[in-house]
Amino acid sequence: MSEAGGGRGCGSSVPQRAPWSLVAATAAFCLVSATSVWTAGAAPMSREERQKLGNQVLEMFDHAYGNYMEHAYPADELMPLTCRGRVRGQEPSRGDVDDALGKFSLTLIDSLDTLVVLNKTKEFEDAVRKVLRDVNLDNDVVVSVFETNIRVLGGLLGGHSLAIMLKEKGEYMQWYNDELLQMAKQLGYKLLPAFNTTSGLPYPRINLKFGIRKPEARTGTETDTCTACAGTLILEFAALSRFTGATIFEEYARKALDFLWEKRQRSSNLVGVTINIHTGDWVRKDSGVGAGIDSYYEYLLKAYVLLGDDSFLERFNTHYDAIMRYISQPPLLLDVHIHKPMLNARTWMDALLAFFPGLQVLKGDIRPAIETHEMLYQVIKKHNFLPEAFTTDFRVHWAQHPLRPEFAESTYFLYKATGDPYYLEVGKTLIENLNKYARVPCGFAAMKDVRTGSHEDRMDSFFLAEMFKYLYLLFADKEDIIFDIEDYIFTTEAHLLPLWLSTTNQSISKKNTTSEYTELDDSNFDWTCPNTQILFPNDPLYAQSIREPLKNVVDKSCPRGIIRVEESFRSGAKPPLRARDFMATNPEHLEILKKMGAASSIDAEDGLRFMQEMIELSSQQQKEQQLPPRAVQIVSHPFFGRVVLTAGPAQFGLDLSKHKETRGFVASSKPYNGCSELTNPEAVMGKIALIQRGQCMFAEKARNIQNAGAIGGIVIDDNEGSSSDTAPLFQMAGDGKDTDDIKIPMLFLFSKEGSIILDAIREYEEVEVLLSDKAKDRDPEMENEEQPSSENDSQSAEQITSSSQEVDLVDQGSPEESSLNSQPESLSPADTDNAASVSPSEQISNPMENHETTSLDGECTDLDNQLQEQSETEEDSNPNVSWGKKVQPIDSILADWNEDIEAFEMMEKDEL
């Protein structure tokens, strides 16, 4: 994102339809003015140290880019652990994440404009020659329309933008004659068939050679796409139209944006995560600012910046008002339901929302940007990197980290907006962590698990396209960059597009399709680049005062301990009480309940909303049955049932608590991940199949092994070293579809427990297990009949058993105790542990299910239990406690409220 994209101007100094050059200049002045406020009151980092850090970034880029060119090029990406290139079809499939790879030297194209930003103009010229000589865009490969647009089309356009800039300067690229632009135009035409739908929303995938829906295309049958996938096209497509004069690209991208806008939920002004490209029906009705939606909002604001069309700004402001009303709960950003926006859709956040503070800077809403950024930084300081997903109580939900750049992006923009040297220190931490934990001899490796520091053999192209660009710009002075960065806007992949495109080839009809809006507070529209005296009230410690309450938010506080909303409301008024925050032992909350409906129609509306939330939450709690752990018992020689492994249950398949246990020999499936039709059905027929976690949904694995004739399945965690004695119970959920067709039992074992079975297979070949709801007593007769054939067998069994501390011996405790040795803290919704390897629609789990989590700092104190115990103690010790301080049973409260709902609804209807 470019800091030139602030908006209409400081305060109201820029006219409604001012030329964009004036808007851009004024927006840039806003940020410079904000910076000047800060530097007056904070000790800046010395120029020498900033230069040193900038040079470190250059060296890190050389290490990553050099190893890609040496070991991987012309492959799409580098595999830094094995020092070779990743070529589509030559490596095991990683699912949807491979859709970014099109055999078009992805990393080289994605890195083009980074080379210029880092002042590596000679390398840039060499890279452009390689692209023109070697890259083929006519491959028989099915690719993601979204990824190909932002990475390849955006990379070619960014390279072209800076190539013509360098040519104008007269030293480099004198031979260049728009060759990159011609390649971009060729690619643009290859993507256009994806838009052949009645809605104008593009198919999510396309074959570069054969297009859509031809037999040889192997795509075109999809019905759904994510909102970001369809709504993150306008910058690249409009730039292609403005550069070439071919208006068709901008027209198609505008049509897709118009359709998404028309399909927004009208009462909440929110959009869902996935949408049917033919009917326009929302498939996933969650709404947030993370995966699946993120860059849709970003491109609405930036389309206004680049194209000067007011309708895009009006749409963005309408959505932003809804985001701040429903999703923003500073410092958290939590998904909600588009039809019931007062109810949270899930209890965790994904790493992609880290871009949002940077977007808020461009919007001019600095305070919540500082709050969310600080919360994210506290999580990073705890685990060195931002986990792919983490819960509202700051536990790790998905432990991977593919070296995402969004947090560095927001850090850069907050520094540009405030000038606060604190953000330079944040950037320094990012550099240190990358070098210390992610750097390997052949580049930088993604983190497989931020908790253990284990690596994954991947270095995505966006790491070079974005991370080094933002980190270098963070520490660079204006004279360190060979061109004026203020003249460009960043795409979502950090590619640079010149702002002068706003006045070039303006043949697109600027029809304002923004016809319906909710009535908004006018101040919301003033917050686009406001006067810095409003943002920073002459207090150089302003940002520090916002960050200070959040310093210990991860280490010492549960979310209910965060004073989050009162200070975030600019009006100064307290926010309405939300059902998810209500504590029956809190006197203030009880007082608020008494007042609901008594003071005004606004209070009545809050009361109605609160009652509806409470009733729904109560209903959900009754429906959400946390399944107890199950048992995997090794019953074959030489174990004879002595080894019992704690297993996680599944929300689908045969319920072992209601049916007889399943007993059988185990066999590994091929492929081991079980994500496609098994190639060894004869090996698993009539047996219990072993499959590895990852790359597809649990239900898909179950169907594949069931079709192969397996009588049961055991999923083994792919997180090496994970164990039930250190992690909460894991519960496997379905795929959001009907799973009644799955008839076999499915259980989950962490890596450590799973290795016991795998080790036993290697030692004895034939291993028989019992899947049950609890461990069964050993059969002494069988043990006497089948004595170990040798002393070595007994010793091997002992070694395998002793290799894991969590193994339970049935004769040392009751079956019930052995099957419940790990109490669940929370549950996991689906096998989407690698967020980058599934589509955005798959990443968002069933919002009402609990999730697998791992504590970031031990157990978070349960404030509700503490307060409840304290209240009971006080009441027991003081018989004269007044009735007003007693806790009324929640069932009684709900019953009273149910009687009043009809009246409240009538009151609300009258008010509306």
TIVOLO-585925 format. One line per field, with one value per residue (C-alpha): x negated, y negated, z. Coordinates in steps of 0.001 Angstrom, whole numbers, plus 500000, padded with zeros to 6 digits. Last residue first. Layout:
east <- (X; ...) .
north <- (Y; ...) .
up <- (Z; ...) .
END
This chain:
east <- (537457; 538424; 541884; 540339; 537877; 540681; 542631; 539567; 539098; 542673; 542305; 539023; 540408; 541571; 538362; 536412; 537939; 537190; 533644; 533057; 534471; 532247; 529273; 529797; 529881; 526620; 527115; 525977; 529440; 530805; 528640; 525909; 526816; 525663; 522059; 519553; 521504; 522317; 518704; 517458; 520039; 519054; 515368; 515989; 518031; 515427; 512658; 514703; 515595; 512053; 510666; 506949; 505178; 503286; 499758; 498329; 499271; 501720; 502360; 505637; 507762; 511143; 514725; 517565; 520057; 518286; 517888; 514404; 513011; 509980; 512065; 513550; 510104; 508851; 506513; 502747; 502025; 503921; 502054; 504060; 507204; 508260; 511482; 513070; 510535; 511729; 510930; 509362; 510024; 508976; 506080; 505938; 509541; 509227; 506895; 509092; 512192; 510354; 509365; 505749; 502521; 503743; 504761; 501265; 501527; 499137; 498619; 494941; 494054; 490939; 491586; 494130; 491910; 488974; 491046; 492419; 488910; 487801; 490695; 489977; 486269; 487065; 488435; 491652; 493695; 496390; 499591; 501724; 501086; 501883; 505002; 506148; 505392; 507715; 506919; 509707; 511051; 509992; 512734; 514866; 513353; 510930; 509069; 505741; 503958; 500365; 498871; 495472; 493775; 490996; 491874; 495541; 494773; 492824; 495799; 498150; 495882; 495313; 499036; 498841; 496038; 497585; 501002; 503663; 507092; 509966; 512415; 515165; 516703; 520121; 519397; 522421; 524051; 521393; 523660; 521482; 519535; 516387; 516746; 515060; 512177; 511764; 508269; 507772; 505492; 501749; 498874; 499791; 501668; 498454; 497041; 493425; 493732; 496867; 498157; 500836; 501900; 505447; 506683; 509374; 511937; 513309; 511323; 512881; 511216; 514358; 514074; 510453; 511456; 514557; 512636; 509908; 512524; 514190; 510904; 510517; 507527; 503805; 502977; 503164; 501622; 503535; 503530; 506283; 508022; 508372; 510993; 509466; 506482; 503823; 506154; 507109; 503475; 503751; 506226; 508413; 507282; 506632; 505573; 502451; 500456; 501186; 501304; 502854; 500919; 502323; 503719; 505179; 508699; 511100; 513989; 515853; 519551; 521818; 523174; 519985; 518031; 520098; 519559; 518749; 518857; 517980; 514667; 512958; 509404; 507340; 505557; 503332; 503666; 500756; 501397; 503948; 502059; 498796; 496635; 498672; 501800; 504163; 502890; 505615; 506747; 509013; 511565; 511692; 515024; 517221; 517981; 521670; 522479; 526250; 526936; 524274; 525749; 529181; 527753; 525802; 528942; 530942; 528165; 527756; 531483; 531571; 528631; 530137; 533435; 531699; 529556; 532683; 534405; 531415; 531679; 535432; 534625; 534114; 535984; 535372; 532106; 531568; 531782; 529404; 526812; 526976; 526374; 523315; 521969; 522511; 520368; 521228; 523547; 520712; 521676; 518922; 520364; 523794; 522600; 523173; 523624; 520574; 519724; 519856; 516598; 517532; 514238; 515116; 511853; 511516; 514700; 514102; 511170; 510609; 508996; 509599; 512299; 509640; 507523; 504555; 501030; 498786; 500851; 502328; 499210; 498272; 501874; 502578; 499390; 500109; 502632; 500522; 497499; 499385; 500211; 496795; 496019; 499208; 500331; 503745; 502533; 505333; 507438; 504438; 503381; 506367; 508148; 506897; 510166; 511785; 514164; 516332; 516967; 517770; 520900; 522422; 523981; 527481; 527397; 526460; 528163; 527221; 523537; 523676; 522064; 521358; 517800; 517810; 514362; 512638; 510202; 507123; 504708; 505722; 505781; 502763; 500666; 500692; 498061; 498540; 496076; 496392; 496845; 498820; 502003; 501138; 498934; 499585; 496974; 495837; 495042; 492256; 490221; 487410; 483845; 484555; 481900; 482502; 485925; 484439; 484694; 485481; 489149; 488631; 486232; 488643; 491578; 489741; 488044; 491371; 493379; 492202; 489454; 491734; 494603; 492760; 493247; 490248; 491127; 489562; 491248; 489281; 489640; 489378; 491298; 494077; 493985; 494750; 494043; 492145; 491370; 487754; 485443; 482703; 480383; 478266; 481279; 482729; 486101; 485215; 482352; 482308; 486078; 486320; 483669; 485282; 488731; 487288; 485666; 489015; 490584; 487718; 488429; 492053; 491092; 489346; 492754; 492875; 496633; 498111; 494984; 494252; 497799; 497470; 494267; 495568; 498734; 496663; 494379; 497505; 498769; 495496; 496236; 493250; 495280; 496128; 497711; 499133; 502838; 504888; 502162; 503650; 504180; 507420; 509248; 507740; 504787; 504372; 501477; 499176; 497386; 493658; 491135; 493593; 494204; 492869; 495117; 498213; 497297; 496803; 500298; 501791; 499734; 500953; 504555; 504257; 502219; 504661; 507563; 506086; 504991; 508222; 506868; 508196; 504655; 503685; 506682; 505324; 502047; 503916; 505765; 502766; 502491; 505885; 503983; 502779; 506122; 508325; 510071; 513356; 515697; 518909; 519354; 522916; 523861; 523636; 526654; 527278; 523612; 522484; 519421; 515673; 513531; 511016; 509403; 507624; 510149; 513478; 513785; 516177; 519564; 519537; 515994; 516534; 519956; 518511; 515738; 518223; 519977; 516663; 515402; 518530; 518341; 514653; 515353; 518212; 515911; 513957; 510451; 508890; 505791; 506953; 510578; 509408; 507164; 510114; 512145; 509025; 508276; 511831; 511665; 508104; 509290; 512357; 511302; 508736; 509003; 511258; 514356; 517675; 519142; 521989; 520207; 522175; 523643; 525967; 524845; 526509; 523695; 520518; 521847; 520237; 517586; 516511; 519635; 520160; 521196; 523531; 525407; 528998; 528224; 526138; 523848; 524987; 525090; 521543; 520311; 521961; 520418; 516969; 517295; 518536; 515618; 513123; 514737; 514806; 511207; 510028; 512189; 510861; 507860; 505975; 502739; 501498; 504956; 506472; 503631; 503871; 507603; 506975; 504218; 506086; 509564; 508767; 509113; 512900; 513441; 510777; 511371; 515012; 514114; 515302; 518046; 519568; 516582; 517061; 514765; 511608; 509790; 509039; 508786; 512517; 513142; 514872; 512480; 509205; 507183; 503591; 503547; 506191; 508410; 509341; 511655; 514263; 514791; 517772; 519630; 522908; 523938; 520476; 517757; 515351; 512802; 512524; 510663; 507604; 505782; 506498; 504787; 501807; 501210; 501630; 499087; 496656; 497124; 496535; 493311; 492120; 492890; 489870; 486841; 483463; 482696; 483354; 480815; 479152; 481598; 483922; 486823; 485694; 485672; 489282; 490266; 488789; 490397; 493930; 493145; 491866; 494966; 497138; 495332; 495510; 499194; 499988; 497868; 498507; 501871; 503535; 502045; 503012; 506636; 507141; 505719; 503916; 504672; 501613; 501216; 498644; 499072; 497472; 493891; 491039; 487512; 486336; 488617; 488353; 484591; 484167; 486275; 484075; 480881; 482322; 483438; 480023; 478480; 481080; 480527; 481679; 483761; 486920; 485646; 485096; 488466; 490030; 489030; 489481; 492905; 491681; 488634; 490614; 493245; 490912; 493902; 494527; 498010; 497685; 500278; 502613; 500081; 501613; 504870; 503623; 500042; 499433; 496338; 493521; 492892; 496380; 495753; 492041; 490529; 486876; 484017; 481990; 483570; 484395; 484903; 487475; 487379; 490377; 491695; 488909; 486619; 484742; 484455; 480884; 478898; 481661; 483574; 480385; 479516; 483014; 483067; 479478; 479546; 482766; 481127; 478118; 480361; 482348; 479124; 478098; 481332; 480601; 477167; 478615; 481165; 478424; 476306; 479285; 479828; 483168; 485285; 485912; 489575; 491376; 490754; 490434; 494070; 495793; 493549; 494657; 498308; 497505; 495675; 498664; 501118; 498796; 498925; 502698; 502509; 500231; 502393; 505578; 503987; 502751; 506131; 507910; 510406; 513915; 515183; 512781; 509668; 509410; 512052; 509911; 506604; 507284; 509373; 507770; 504526; 503234; 499873; 498809; 498721; 500000) .
north <- (497892; 496783; 498348; 501633; 501543; 501005; 503887; 506073; 504996; 505922; 509318; 509896; 509201; 512694; 514184; 511824; 513221; 516786; 515834; 514306; 517373; 519652; 517398; 517972; 514641; 513775; 512026; 508440; 506928; 509307; 507725; 509731; 510129; 513728; 512620; 515449; 517665; 514750; 513607; 517104; 517634; 514351; 515181; 518595; 517065; 514354; 516883; 519174; 516317; 515027; 518327; 517653; 518320; 521579; 521642; 518823; 519213; 521976; 524452; 524526; 526967; 525415; 525094; 525238; 522463; 520802; 523924; 523354; 520673; 522115; 524160; 521072; 519521; 522491; 524864; 525160; 521750; 522425; 525612; 526981; 527144; 530534; 529331; 527719; 528268; 528454; 526689; 527283; 530980; 533132; 535422; 538552; 539316; 542720; 544033; 542837; 544498; 547728; 547782; 547563; 549469; 552671; 550740; 549423; 545878; 544416; 540674; 540943; 542143; 544092; 546468; 548425; 548853; 549852; 552253; 553881; 554270; 555912; 558328; 559244; 559626; 562201; 564410; 565764; 563610; 565659; 566063; 568454; 566746; 563289; 564653; 566147; 562968; 560904; 557249; 554991; 552627; 549025; 546447; 545214; 547884; 548584; 551849; 552462; 555285; 554967; 557307; 556070; 556741; 554157; 551723; 552036; 551385; 548257; 546985; 547683; 545880; 543096; 542321; 541562; 539048; 537557; 536901; 539486; 538883; 541354; 542266; 544890; 546135; 545182; 541947; 541293; 539248; 536586; 533880; 530868; 528425; 530481; 532527; 531961; 533772; 533206; 532702; 532987; 530293; 530417; 531269; 534766; 535514; 535228; 533254; 534157; 533826; 531992; 534406; 535691; 539274; 539951; 543406; 544941; 547712; 550717; 549961; 551067; 548675; 546529; 546188; 545059; 542308; 541256; 540881; 538786; 536470; 536138; 535064; 532211; 531981; 531203; 532422; 535236; 538553; 541760; 545167; 547472; 549980; 553214; 555048; 553801; 551619; 553458; 554372; 550732; 549768; 546818; 544996; 542386; 538953; 537049; 540056; 538244; 541465; 541853; 544778; 545922; 547473; 550709; 551599; 554902; 554927; 554259; 551804; 551231; 551922; 549001; 546055; 544613; 545596; 543269; 544464; 541589; 537870; 535521; 537301; 538274; 537575; 540518; 541356; 544359; 547565; 550001; 553017; 554462; 557643; 555790; 558659; 559734; 557912; 555778; 552250; 550047; 546841; 545008; 542202; 538761; 537255; 535455; 531852; 531430; 528109; 528085; 526899; 524217; 523065; 522600; 520528; 518444; 517865; 516858; 514578; 512914; 512314; 510807; 508521; 507311; 506529; 504721; 502682; 501681; 500747; 498697; 496846; 496430; 494641; 494978; 498052; 500553; 501771; 500122; 503308; 505082; 502317; 502748; 506470; 505764; 503334; 505867; 508477; 511936; 512734; 512050; 510752; 510420; 512869; 511349; 507896; 504825; 501719; 499504; 496783; 493255; 491359; 490491; 491804; 495289; 497142; 496283; 498079; 500956; 502961; 502957; 506348; 508670; 510522; 511371; 513175; 511226; 511918; 512852; 511966; 508630; 507621; 504582; 503862; 501132; 499326; 499284; 496454; 494310; 494995; 493734; 490456; 489893; 486951; 485266; 482278; 483906; 486476; 487628; 484504; 482198; 484399; 483237; 486231; 488518; 490298; 489875; 487240; 489957; 491555; 488150; 488092; 490845; 493180; 493695; 497027; 496883; 497719; 496601; 497229; 498073; 494792; 495016; 494015; 495097; 496384; 494335; 492718; 493676; 492014; 489580; 492076; 493867; 490993; 492794; 495250; 498922; 500651; 504275; 504844; 508087; 506273; 503549; 500666; 497176; 495090; 491459; 491330; 493877; 491143; 492836; 493955; 494856; 494145; 490397; 490733; 492384; 496129; 498007; 498870; 498921; 501851; 503770; 503148; 504310; 507221; 508675; 507963; 509534; 511657; 513320; 513229; 515835; 518470; 520124; 523726; 526784; 526380; 525703; 526640; 523821; 525814; 523374; 521586; 524869; 525530; 522269; 521216; 521568; 518718; 519226; 522099; 522273; 521730; 518526; 518888; 518772; 516361; 514394; 514027; 513273; 510555; 508865; 508898; 507493; 504641; 503875; 503561; 501306; 499117; 499110; 497656; 494871; 493122; 491281; 491501; 492154; 493490; 495654; 496984; 497694; 499677; 501696; 502506; 503970; 505856; 507463; 508430; 510018; 513745; 515982; 519207; 519383; 522603; 523118; 523018; 522334; 520980; 519519; 515801; 515803; 514689; 517601; 517818; 518474; 518690; 518067; 514675; 515183; 515104; 516978; 514616; 511499; 512258; 512446; 509093; 507662; 508738; 506926; 503848; 503844; 504133; 501166; 498935; 499470; 498853; 495398; 494437; 494176; 492231; 494577; 495106; 495879; 498186; 500123; 500613; 501754; 504245; 506097; 508255; 509713; 512347; 514020; 515599; 514808; 517169; 517483; 517867; 516459; 513777; 512617; 508929; 509232; 511525; 511672; 511178; 513514; 512248; 512603; 511088; 508238; 507846; 504830; 503461; 505174; 504439; 506782; 505166; 501373; 500877; 503334; 501873; 498333; 499725; 501327; 498011; 496178; 498644; 498323; 494532; 494649; 496899; 494692; 491662; 492913; 491400; 494403; 495061; 493764; 494831; 498256; 498246; 497921; 500640; 502735; 503001; 504030; 506883; 507586; 509058; 511133; 514794; 514736; 511818; 508766; 510509; 511896; 515355; 516227; 518920; 519873; 516448; 516647; 514809; 517387; 518284; 517362; 518760; 516704; 517291; 515225; 513162; 509454; 506857; 503886; 505062; 504544; 504840; 508002; 507309; 508774; 505454; 504701; 508089; 507559; 504116; 505485; 508212; 505694; 503393; 506184; 506997; 503354; 502773; 505645; 504754; 501211; 502040; 498705; 500519; 498846; 497753; 501170; 503007; 500603; 501305; 505059; 504846; 502480; 503967; 507610; 508233; 508546; 511981; 513801; 511542; 512605; 516273; 518412; 520968; 523004; 524866; 526928; 524825; 526878; 529797; 527649; 530698; 531242; 527565; 525782; 522868; 521779; 524278; 523076; 521148; 523412; 521379; 521356; 519409; 518792; 515083; 513095; 511548; 512843; 514849; 516355; 516070; 514161; 516998; 516537; 513236; 514800; 515681; 512188; 510695; 513000; 511734; 508142; 508746; 510201; 507100; 504924; 506769; 506078; 502363; 501356; 501671; 501088; 498033; 500135; 498289; 494879; 492435; 491520; 492112; 495705; 496179; 495007; 497163; 500195; 499211; 499389; 502445; 504396; 503451; 504507; 507841; 508479; 507553; 509943; 512602; 512186; 510427; 511853; 515327; 515640; 514616; 516618; 519702; 521955; 525037; 525871; 526642; 523880; 520891; 518196; 519181; 517420; 517909; 515024; 512187; 513173; 513610; 510169; 508636; 510298; 508933; 505408; 505829; 507132; 503987; 501836; 503257; 500127; 502096; 500568; 501620; 505257; 505335; 504333; 507647; 510015; 511469; 512197; 514080; 515944; 517128; 518617; 519334; 523020; 522099; 522261; 520316; 523314; 525199; 523728; 525410; 528887; 529516; 532001; 534135; 532681; 533082; 532014; 528311; 527618; 526584; 525780; 527239; 526590; 529378; 527122; 523986; 525335; 522410; 521338; 521236; 523211; 521338; 520942; 523150; 523610; 520612; 518107; 519022; 519031; 515548; 514224; 515446; 514564; 511330; 510366; 511004; 508884; 506011; 506264; 506155; 503054; 501392; 502378; 500767; 497694; 497376; 497776; 495077; 492744; 492937; 494212; 491269; 490201; 489326; 486018; 483815; 486763; 487535; 484402; 484267; 487721; 486743; 483826; 486114; 488437; 485684; 484173; 487451; 487226; 483631; 484582; 487552; 485503; 482725; 485181; 486861; 483821; 482524; 483873; 483291; 480450; 481010; 479028; 481032; 482396; 483240; 484600; 486806; 490145; 491502; 493287; 491578; 493783; 496561; 500000) .
up <- (513008; 516513; 516219; 515071; 517962; 520449; 518947; 519169; 522771; 523610; 521969; 523741; 527207; 528147; 526812; 529057; 532215; 531130; 530198; 533635; 535343; 533299; 534164; 537873; 539772; 541439; 544738; 545063; 544751; 547374; 550040; 551701; 555356; 555601; 555046; 555071; 552696; 550402; 550240; 549539; 546792; 545147; 545297; 543805; 540980; 540415; 540156; 537922; 535561; 535517; 534292; 534524; 531238; 531401; 530138; 528102; 524482; 525268; 522485; 520701; 518795; 518168; 519304; 516855; 516270; 513374; 511275; 509977; 507721; 505975; 503587; 501971; 501806; 499841; 501547; 501659; 503105; 506286; 507020; 509934; 507870; 509138; 510643; 513686; 516458; 520038; 523276; 526654; 526416; 529367; 528696; 530824; 530080; 528470; 531144; 533975; 532577; 531989; 535647; 536629; 536774; 535119; 532032; 531380; 530058; 527496; 528103; 528890; 525435; 524513; 527411; 525402; 522371; 524518; 526582; 523471; 522150; 525411; 525315; 521728; 522493; 525136; 522433; 521033; 523369; 525066; 523129; 525128; 528454; 527046; 525401; 528679; 530586; 528333; 529067; 530241; 527604; 527157; 526626; 523724; 521541; 518710; 519312; 517650; 515861; 514679; 512082; 510882; 514286; 514612; 511816; 512707; 516385; 515484; 513486; 516394; 518862; 516332; 516435; 520136; 519617; 516505; 518024; 517412; 515887; 515634; 512865; 513107; 509835; 508449; 506553; 504311; 507090; 506549; 505109; 504337; 506494; 506106; 509244; 512574; 514245; 517974; 519371; 523115; 524430; 523777; 526125; 527318; 524126; 522146; 519257; 518473; 514704; 513666; 511016; 513395; 512808; 511570; 512526; 510342; 510513; 508652; 505493; 502207; 499756; 499671; 503447; 503053; 500628; 502563; 505813; 504184; 502713; 506121; 507684; 505214; 502922; 502854; 506378; 508911; 508003; 507398; 509060; 507822; 510091; 508171; 506118; 502862; 503747; 501714; 498824; 498463; 497722; 495322; 497536; 495874; 496969; 500183; 502228; 503487; 503186; 499511; 499950; 503207; 506057; 507477; 510906; 512027; 513368; 516201; 516224; 519498; 519720; 519083; 521040; 522544; 519435; 517270; 513690; 511333; 512045; 514889; 515311; 518559; 519746; 520901; 524155; 523561; 525561; 525686; 527932; 525545; 524709; 523945; 522617; 520681; 519492; 521573; 520956; 522425; 520741; 523151; 522805; 524356; 525379; 522850; 523658; 523038; 521464; 521210; 524758; 524487; 521206; 522728; 525550; 523064; 521033; 524088; 525266; 521877; 521527; 524989; 524228; 520962; 522639; 525454; 523098; 521155; 524393; 525436; 522117; 522682; 525896; 529638; 530811; 528027; 529449; 532820; 534881; 532517; 532897; 536679; 536301; 534138; 536712; 539506; 537657; 538961; 536041; 533627; 530178; 527587; 525000; 525538; 524525; 526687; 524568; 524105; 526627; 525255; 524692; 521131; 519845; 520939; 521445; 525133; 526117; 523753; 524952; 528635; 528352; 531271; 529368; 526791; 529358; 530525; 531708; 528841; 525796; 526880; 528737; 526667; 525674; 528215; 527052; 523323; 523357; 525707; 523520; 520490; 522249; 523793; 521497; 522701; 520661; 520130; 517591; 515332; 515620; 515255; 512355; 510328; 508942; 506147; 505491; 508866; 507573; 506015; 509376; 510841; 508720; 510852; 508387; 507061; 505348; 501748; 498489; 495004; 494675; 490992; 490038; 486320; 485641; 482007; 481175; 478479; 480887; 478877; 481330; 484096; 486972; 485463; 486815; 490159; 488993; 489930; 492253; 493284; 497010; 496520; 497669; 495173; 496282; 494966; 493225; 492990; 496718; 496129; 494456; 492549; 493257; 496868; 499494; 499118; 500721; 503773; 504146; 507362; 506769; 503000; 503395; 505622; 503284; 500180; 501905; 503021; 499875; 496619; 498166; 500729; 498251; 496168; 498832; 500456; 501185; 502786; 506177; 509322; 512995; 515543; 518158; 518972; 515627; 513887; 510221; 509932; 506377; 505267; 504307; 501729; 500870; 504032; 506326; 507764; 509474; 513203; 513777; 510564; 510364; 514077; 513917; 510934; 512560; 515783; 513855; 512267; 515710; 516769; 513750; 514858; 518229; 516330; 516063; 512744; 513090; 509656; 507969; 511019; 511009; 507306; 507684; 510641; 508684; 505848; 508235; 509721; 506286; 505125; 505652; 506293; 505839; 509567; 510797; 514288; 513524; 516665; 518936; 522089; 522437; 524456; 521333; 519476; 517139; 513424; 510985; 513920; 513948; 514362; 517209; 519460; 522390; 520710; 517754; 519971; 521530; 518054; 517044; 520039; 519209; 515605; 516745; 519095; 516787; 513927; 516304; 517043; 513541; 511577; 508600; 505931; 504734; 508323; 508602; 505630; 507477; 510585; 508331; 506931; 510063; 509116; 507135; 510334; 511154; 514136; 516519; 518396; 515469; 514042; 516692; 517170; 516874; 513085; 512826; 509074; 508109; 510875; 512738; 512422; 515154; 514923; 518335; 519859; 519842; 519183; 515471; 513708; 514382; 514292; 513063; 510233; 509409; 509161; 507022; 504638; 504063; 503845; 501252; 499166; 499232; 498336; 495365; 494232; 494222; 491185; 491229; 489500; 491601; 494991; 494553; 493441; 496524; 498886; 497186; 496697; 500400; 501222; 498734; 499938; 503243; 502302; 502104; 504869; 507271; 507565; 508838; 507677; 508078; 505710; 503756; 500660; 499946; 496983; 493854; 491617; 489228; 491100; 494384; 497132; 499762; 502777; 503347; 502822; 505379; 504978; 508117; 506930; 503234; 503261; 500333; 497014; 495147; 496221; 495091; 491703; 491244; 492093; 489441; 486868; 487650; 486991; 483655; 482526; 483609; 481427; 478437; 478166; 475963; 476004; 476828; 480030; 481231; 480504; 482216; 485167; 485388; 485385; 488016; 490331; 489798; 490407; 494131; 494422; 492897; 494898; 497913; 498018; 497798; 494939; 494527; 491701; 490310; 487171; 485002; 485369; 483763; 480686; 478389; 478485; 477747; 480600; 480989; 479384; 477359; 477724; 481001; 482521; 484803; 488460; 490807; 488124; 487745; 489034; 486113; 487453; 484413; 484167; 481509; 483755; 483732; 479961; 480670; 482322; 479097; 477760; 480796; 480351; 476829; 478047; 480802; 478266; 476111; 479157; 479907; 476347; 476587; 474436; 476706; 475074; 477185; 480310; 482450; 482395; 480793; 483651; 481283; 480833; 484595; 484859; 481875; 483609; 486926; 485582; 483443; 486445; 488410; 485482; 485143; 488879; 489054; 486205; 487885; 491616; 492015; 488912; 489020; 492679; 492071; 488881; 490590; 488143; 486059; 483970; 480270; 479840; 477558; 479721; 478920; 480697; 479387; 477205; 478292; 481943; 481707; 480097; 482852; 485482; 483929; 483959; 487545; 488594; 487133; 488899; 492361; 494193; 496747; 495243; 491812; 492786; 494563; 491240; 489671; 492614; 491718; 488188; 489485; 492157; 489657; 487092; 484775; 485513; 486726; 490512; 492505; 492302; 494428; 497595; 496637; 497479; 498510; 495727; 496043; 493909; 490183; 489172; 489659; 489912; 493228; 492749; 494716; 497860; 499948; 502888; 500806; 498339; 495918; 493872; 490320; 488696; 486286; 488613; 491701; 492966; 491800; 491080; 494215; 496251; 495044; 495745; 499353; 500297; 498289; 500072; 503434; 502446; 501388; 504633; 506608; 504666; 505754; 509349; 509161; 507491; 510272; 512843; 511234; 510862; 514598; 515878; 516946; 520547; 520673; 521209; 518194; 515890; 516481; 515304; 512258; 511249; 511281; 509013; 506608; 506619; 505887; 503282; 501350; 501352; 500131; 497255; 496336; 496393; 494348; 491725; 491864; 490583; 493171; 493039; 496564; 497247; 499368; 502618; 504401; 507212; 505629; 502176; 499959; 500727; 502132; 499078; 498844; 501718; 499189; 500000) .
END
